Amino acid sequence: MSYVHFSFQTSAFKDTPEIKAQNINEISGHSLATWLSGALRSRGFKASEIWDEDHGWDFSVSDGTTSFNCSCSINDDEEPMGDAHVTLGARATPDHEIVVAVNDLLRQSEHVQQLELDTHR
């Protein structure tokens, strides 16, 4: 199974304590997932509602033929920067148009620093 993982530092995308409490492990990432899913919709992709998982906040994103699960989390214990992660699941490859769009959006965001891309096959 292949997947694509982005990691970066951010001081943005802060979740309120009430939102964090909705996640079983009180993991941040809802605000990041909200921003990313909206940005992908504005580029013509279909994105589902966001739901909580034990590893963060997820949504599905589709180009009409392929659908990926997108997981977002932020370890915000360290101030002012949080260690953020975005993972696109099964069958994702760096050249797929959804992955390219996520990469572009993260690289263009003023809130993303030290972006790294890791591909697992």
Steps between C-alpha positions, in 0.01 A plus 500: 500500500638839408428833659636854499583684820567872541650638819558863587516759774217746555382756751157515333201264479428514874208291626293618794496282812138408417599370156800310637271338760290353215799286400546182706869583555448879503718539191503831314458514124133585444582856394771372264259243351232769462739734317645226279165345403362845411808587296475170311129564429593840357732316259213282378548188713224341705568492875284337764407626844775471761491228766716420799728198523737384771791636290349842421234638263411343167306572184482332162597681183421395144574611146196312371681175428741458790430560867754531781463525873672814627615504864602821678658540841702756692705441811455845650658428837804702398440872465511702286545241223303179464620186326235442230428199281285438192481145364328389181418132520498183297628517143608865526805587293689831484392561140126449553308824440352504853844457658643769270218736606561434872873557447432829317255621766739424785798656320300815421371545855674763708416284805706200390872485576759228444273289279621146440352234275542130573369226271442148629449207264 
